[in-house]
Amino acid sequence: MNVRLKYLTNVLGIGLITGRPGAGKTVILREYAQRLNPNQYRVSYLPLSTVSVSDFYNQLAVSLGIEPAFRKSAKFRQIQERISELHDVEHITPVFILDEAQYLSGLIYNELVLLTNFGMDAENKCLIILAGLPQLTQLLQRPQFEAFRQRITIKYQVVGMEYAESQQYVKEKFSSAGVLDDIITDEALKNMFTNSGGSIRRLDQMITKSLIIGAQQEKRLIDNEVVYQANAEVALG
């Protein structure tokens, strides 16, 4: 995944990232955005959901630091000119991350094709990442989205973590909180991973619940007994 995002960062264009709920799309994109040099990239996270085309342009304009015009055609021109100015003059690449993209209106996909077309200049000047559920890929297979599909630079489906990745994730999570000693046994962590099904969101819930239960029981180490209780509580919602 990191290799594909690095390639997208180099060539720009449109990236498509899909995955089931809790698979880690948001975590991946957050870490990716944090790694970008703020002197070279301007990141805008847009939870667009079910907005209209006009609202879409308004959000893009505001994220670029400009006051949206009233007419759609004027907004379009504003946005393209600002993207070109950032890229060509200020040498800053705009990065737009559009979350929950499966809910976007089909009209917005057509607008994205137009927005990323800079006339005779074939060079890409911005980076757009669409993140959504697996049905987003199915949606974009429809004939009316052929022009948009041709604009996609990379595609990736997040399938969840492997056990080794979960070990590293938990270690970094505790380290960032200042916890350097092991506080979860290997067996307990394996149990958490199994019950999470590879979902980062579910794993986070298991860790949080296990720490609460462990603290209540004055445990020095989170063991399988604590994880079993945590899993039962997480399952209950």
C-alpha positions in Angstrom: 0.0 0.0 0.0 2.8 2.4 0.9 4.5 1.7 -2.4 1.3 2.6 -4.3 0.7 5.8 -2.4 4.3 6.8 -3.0 3.9 6.2 -6.7 0.7 8.3 -6.6 2.5 11.1 -4.8 5.1 11.2 -7.5 2.8 11.1 -10.6 -0.3 12.7 -9.0 -3.8 12.1 -10.4 -6.6 10.1 -8.8 -6.2 7.2 -6.3 -9.0 4.8 -5.3 -8.8 3.0 -1.9 -11.6 0.7 -0.8 -12.1 -1.6 2.2 -14.8 -2.9 4.5 -15.7 -0.9 7.6 -12.9 -0.9 10.2 -10.3 -2.3 7.8 -8.0 0.7 8.3 -8.6 3.0 5.4 -8.7 6.1 7.6 -5.7 5.1 9.6 -3.6 4.5 6.4 -4.6 7.8 4.9 -4.0 9.7 8.2 -0.5 8.3 8.4 0.1 9.0 4.8 -1.0 12.7 5.1 1.2 13.1 8.2 4.3 11.9 6.3 3.8 14.5 3.5 6.1 17.6 3.7 3.8 20.5 4.5 6.1 22.8 2.6 5.4 20.7 -0.6 1.9 19.4 -0.1 -1.4 21.0 1.1 -3.7 18.3 2.4 -7.5 18.8 2.6 -9.7 16.1 4.1 -13.2 16.4 2.8 -15.9 14.2 4.4 -18.2 15.0 1.5 -20.9 12.3 1.9 -24.1 13.2 0.1 -23.4 16.8 -0.9 -24.6 18.5 -4.1 -22.2 19.6 -6.9 -22.5 23.2 -5.6 -21.6 22.1 -2.1 -18.8 20.1 -3.4 -17.3 23.1 -5.1 -17.8 25.2 -2.0 -15.9 22.7 0.1 -13.0 22.5 -2.4 -12.8 26.3 -2.6 -12.7 26.8 1.2 -10.1 24.1 1.5 -8.0 26.0 -0.9 -8.4 29.2 1.0 -10.7 31.1 -1.4 -14.1 32.5 -1.1 -16.5 30.6 -3.4 -18.2 32.5 -6.1 -21.9 32.3 -6.6 -22.1 30.7 -10.0 -20.9 27.1 -10.6 -18.8 28.1 -13.6 -17.0 30.8 -11.6 -16.3 28.4 -8.8 -14.8 25.9 -11.2 -12.6 28.5 -12.7 -11.5 29.7 -9.2 -10.6 26.2 -8.1 -8.6 25.3 -11.3 -6.7 28.6 -11.2 -5.9 28.2 -7.5 -4.7 24.6 -8.1 -2.5 25.8 -11.0 -1.1 28.7 -8.9 -0.2 26.4 -6.0 1.4 23.9 -8.2 3.1 26.1 -10.8 4.0 29.2 -8.8 4.2 28.2 -5.1 5.4 24.7 -5.9 2.9 23.2 -3.5 0.8 20.2 -4.6 -2.9 20.2 -3.4 -3.9 16.8 -1.9 -7.7 16.2 -1.6 -8.8 13.2 0.5 -12.5 12.4 -0.2 -13.9 10.0 2.4 -17.1 7.8 2.2 -16.9 8.3 -1.6 -19.5 5.6 -2.2 -22.1 8.1 -1.3 -21.0 10.8 -3.7 -23.4 11.8 -6.5 -22.5 10.5 -9.9 -22.4 14.1 -11.1 -19.5 14.8 -8.8 -17.4 12.1 -10.5 -18.0 13.9 -13.8 -16.9 17.2 -12.2 -13.7 15.5 -11.0 -12.8 14.5 -14.5 -13.3 18.2 -15.6 -11.3 19.6 -12.6 -8.3 17.4 -13.3 -8.2 18.4 -17.0 -5.9 21.4 -17.4 -6.4 21.9 -21.1 -3.3 21.6 -23.3 -1.1 21.0 -20.2 -1.0 17.2 -19.7 0.7 17.4 -16.4 -1.3 16.5 -13.3 -1.3 19.4 -10.8 -3.1 17.9 -7.8 -3.7 14.6 -6.1 -7.2 13.2 -5.3 -7.7 10.2 -3.1 -11.2 8.6 -2.9 -11.8 6.3 0.0 -14.9 4.1 0.4 -16.5 0.8 0.9 -15.9 -2.1 -1.6 -19.2 -1.2 -3.4 -17.5 1.9 -4.6 -15.4 -0.2 -7.1 -18.6 -1.8 -8.3 -20.3 1.5 -8.7 -17.5 2.9 -10.9 -17.8 -0.1 -13.3 -20.9 1.4 -14.7 -20.5 2.7 -18.3 -21.2 6.3 -17.4 -18.0 6.4 -15.3 -15.6 5.2 -18.0 -14.0 8.6 -18.3 -13.5 8.8 -14.6 -12.0 5.2 -14.5 -9.5 6.2 -17.1 -8.3 9.0 -14.8 -7.6 6.6 -11.9 -3.8 6.2 -11.3 -3.8 3.6 -8.6 -6.4 1.3 -7.0 -6.0 -0.6 -3.7 -8.4 -2.7 -1.6 -7.5 -2.7 2.1 -8.2 -6.3 3.4 -7.2 -5.7 7.0 -4.1 -6.4 9.1 -1.9 -9.5 9.3 -0.9 -10.6 12.8 2.7 -9.2 12.4 1.2 -5.8 11.4 -1.1 -5.9 14.5 1.9 -6.5 16.7 3.7 -3.5 15.3 0.5 -1.4 15.4 0.0 -2.1 19.1 3.6 -1.5 19.9 3.6 1.9 18.2 0.3 2.8 19.8 1.6 2.2 23.3 5.0 3.8 22.5 3.3 7.0 21.4 1.5 7.0 24.7 4.8 6.7 26.6 4.3 3.0 27.5 7.6 1.1 26.7 7.1 -2.1 28.7 5.0 -5.0 27.4 1.6 -4.9 29.1 -0.2 -7.5 26.9 0.9 -11.1 26.8 1.6 -12.6 23.4 -1.2 -15.1 23.7 -3.6 -12.3 24.7 -2.6 -10.2 21.7 -3.1 -13.2 19.4 -6.5 -13.6 20.9 -7.3 -10.0 20.3 -6.2 -10.2 16.7 -8.3 -13.3 16.1 -11.4 -11.7 17.6 -10.8 -8.5 15.6 -10.9 -10.2 12.3 -8.1 -8.0 11.0 -10.1 -4.8 11.7 -8.1 -2.0 13.2 -11.3 -0.4 14.6 -12.3 -3.6 16.3 -8.7 -4.1 17.6 -8.7 -0.6 19.1 -12.0 -1.4 20.8 -10.5 -4.6 22.2 -7.4 -2.9 23.5 -9.4 -0.1 25.2 -11.8 -2.5 26.8 -9.0 -4.8 27.9 -7.1 -1.9 29.5 -10.2 -0.8 31.4 -10.9 -4.3 32.7 -7.3 -4.9 33.5 -7.1 -1.7 35.5 -10.3 -2.6 37.4 -8.8 -6.0 38.3 -5.4 -4.4 39.1 -3.6 -6.6 36.5 0.0 -5.9 35.7 -0.4 -7.8 32.4 -3.4 -8.1 30.1 -3.9 -11.9 29.7 -6.4 -14.1 27.9 -8.9 -14.0 30.8 -9.1 -10.2 30.4 -9.4 -10.5 26.6 -12.2 -13.0 26.8 -14.2 -10.5 29.1 -13.3 -7.6 26.8 -14.5 -9.5 23.7 -17.8 -10.3 25.3 -18.4 -6.7 26.2 -17.3 -5.4 22.7 -19.6 -8.0 21.1 -22.5 -6.6 23.2 -21.8 -3.2 21.8 
